[in-house]
Amino acid sequence: MRARKTARQLLIEARSKALMGDHIPEDLHDYRVDRHQFIIYAGGDHRATAEEGVDPGVEHNMADRFKINMNLLIGADPTHERPILIELASPGGNEDEGMQIFDTILLCPNPTTILATKSAQSMASIIALAADRFVMSPSARYMLHMGSIEFKGTPKEAKTWFFENEKFNERMMRLYTDRLKSQGMHKDLDEKAIRKMLDDRIADEVDVFYTAFEAERAGFADDVFEGNYATLRATKKNLERRRSVFATLRRPVRPDFKVS
């Protein structure tokens, strides 16, 4: 005899079915989410483009939409076992909004994979490090550099924002260093040597670009996608990676300089 489902089970099934709903093309184009394939498209919002033909990058519309879409897919899968694919194409953008997306991915109860389909540059290069698996399309580019600020206010406010920018840059460099220490061609170097290598390249080049294959060899990316969709997505959460990222974020940042 088949066991009767509890009221809670029936409620969960009903909620999941409602969230999945019918297949509506506008979901993909306007809201950038495919509820049936569990894909989120993370890129510039065409409605937020200030200048036609210019990608606005990471900004509040993109970040809020991403959070909503992630919550929608999480709610549609009560088991939290179904892998979520995030197709990322961004030249970077705002720090706060970028870290909102970063945290949303890091805290996701489902396994997450980011596929960089065009570029993961600047803030987007940090977002990519939050996923359980980070894969790049063959022609995509990865770029890192130091963050910058635009500010208008009093001298004291400027000093505060300068320190905040320096603190964010430090956290960002720690995340890069942590990833290269865990995998890739530099993993046998100590942390200080990896950090110096990155600092020297940024000092020399300002914007440091990697092809997809260079990013994989260095250790930023886990793989270069060659068309095998069956193995593209992470099938389980990368708990070791998540713990390492949390440990890096917890470390206090104490700038070793003063502004008089």
N, C-alpha and C positions, 0 to 999 in steps of 0.2 A: 504494500500500500504506500502510495506517495505521500510524504509528509506535507501537511498544509503549511503554507508560507505565513510567517508572522506579519502583523500589521506594519512593522518597521520595514521588513523586506519588500512588501508590496509598495510602501511609500517610496523607498529608494528606487525601485524599478520604475515607478511612475515618473519620478523626478528625472531620472536618467533619460527616459523616453521623451519627455517633454523638452529637455535641453537639446537632444539630438535633432528632433523635429524633422521637417522636410528639407530636402536639398534645395537651397536657394542660391543661385549664382551671385546675387547681390552681397551675400555674406562674404564671399571671397574678395570681391572688388571694392566694396565700401567698408567692410569691417575687418577684412584681412584675416579671416579665420575659416578653415575647412573643418566643420564639426564631424564629418564622416571619416575623413582620413587623419584627423587629429594633427593638423598642420596650422601653425600661426605664421603669417607673413609679416616680418618685422622690418619695415622700411619707412621712408619718409611719407608723410601724409600729404597727398596732392592738394587737399583743401587748406593746408597750412603753408603752402609754398608762397613766399613773398614775391618771388620773381619767377616768371614762367620758365620752365626748363631747369630750375635750380632745386636740387634735393635739399629740403630744410633740415635733414638729419634728425638726430635725437632731440625731441622737444616734448612738451607736455601732452600734445594730442597723441603722439606715438606711444608715449609711456602709459598714459591712462588707458588707451585702447588695448595695449598689450596686457595690462593687468586684468582688464575685464575679460579678454579672450582666454587668458590662462585660467582664470577662475571658472569660466564657462566649461572648459574641457575637464578641469579637475572635478567639477560637480557632475559632469556627465559620466564619470567613471568612478563609482564609489569604491572600487577595489584598489584604485591608485596604482594599477599594474600596467595600464596601457601606455606605451611610449609616446611622448609628444615631440614632434619635429618642429623646429623653429627655423624658417628660412630667413636669414639675415642678410641685408644689403644696405649698408649705411656708411657715409663718410665721417660719422662721428657727430658730436653735438654737445648738448648741455650735461654738466656733471650730475646735478641732482636727479634729473630725469633718467639719465643713464644708469645711475645706481639704483633707482627704483626698479628698472627692468632687471638689473643684475640680481637684486635681492629676490625679486619674484621668481626668477629661474632657480636661484640657489635654494629657496625654501619650498619649491614645488615637490609635492609628495609623489609625483609620477617621475619615471625616468625621462630625462630631457636630452635632446640632441640639437645642436646648432649646426646648420649647413650654411656657410658663407657663400652666397651665389654670385656676388659682384665684388664686394669689398667689406672688410671689417677693419675700419680705420679709426684711430683716435679713441673716442669713448666706446665705439663699437668693438674695438679690440679688447677692451676690458670686459664688456658684456659677454663676449665669446668664452671667456674663462670661467663663467659661472655654470656652464652646462656640464652634464655628466660625460658628454662626448662632443668634441668640436671637430667638424669636418669642413674642408674647403673644396669648392669647385676648382677644376684645374686652372682656370684663368683668373680666379679671384686673387685679390691682394690683401695682405695684412700690413697695417702700418701703426707704429707707435711713436709717440713724441711726448714732450712735456705739455701739460695743460696750460692754457692761458686764460686771462680774465679781461673783461672790459668793465670799467667801473667809473661811476660818477658820484661824487659825494665829498665829505670832509676829509682832511688829511688823516684824522684818527680812524675814520671808517676805512679809508684806503689801506691803512696799516693792518687793520683786522682782516680785511679781505685778502691782502697779500699773504698773511700767515695761513689763512684757510686754504688758499691755492697751493701753497708750499706743502701743507699737510696732506692734501689730496694727492699731489704729485708723488709724495713719499709712499702713501698707501698703494698707489698705482704701480710704482716701481717694485714694491715688495711682491705684488701679485704676479708681475712678469717674472721676477726672480724665482719665486716659489714654483711656478710652472716649469721653468727651465731646469730647476734643481730636481724635479720629479721625473723628468723624461727628456729624451732628445740627446743630441750630440754633446751637450755641455754638462750633463747630469753628474759626471764624476768630478767636476770642479767644485770648490767650496763656494758657499753663498757669496762671500765677499768678491771672489774672482768673477762670478757671473754678474754681479751687480756692477762691478767696474767695467766689464765688457759692454754692458748696456749703456752705462753712463757715458763711456767714451764714444760710442757710436752716435748717441744723441747729440753730444757736444760737437761731433764732427759733421754729422749729416742733418741735424735738426729733426727732419721727418725721416724715420727709418722704415723703409719698405722691404717686405718679404714677398716673394712669389708664394703660391700655395705649397709648392714642393720645398722651398726654403723654410717656410714656417713649420712644415712637418718635420724636417730634419733638425731644426733648432729645438723643437719641442712644444711650440705654442699650439699647434694643431695636432690632433690625434691621427688624422689620415687625410688623404686627398681622394675625393669621391670619383670613382671610375664607372659609375652607372649601375652598381649592384644595389638596388633598392632593398633587397632582402636582408642585407647586413648593414644598412645605413644607420639605423636607429639603435641607441643604447637600449638594451632589454631590461636592465636593472640599474638602480641608482648607484653611482660611484661614491660610496660612503667615504672612502679614504680621501678622495679629492675634496669632497664637501667639508670634511673635518679640517683638512689642510687650509682651505680657504677661510674657514671660520677662525682658525688659529692666527692666520695672517691679519685678518681684520681686527682681531682682539688686541693685537700688540699696540701699545700706546705710541703715539707719534710725538716726539719731543725734538723740535727743530734745534740744531746746534748752532744757531746764529741769533743775533739780536738786531733789531732796527731801532735806532735812537731817534 
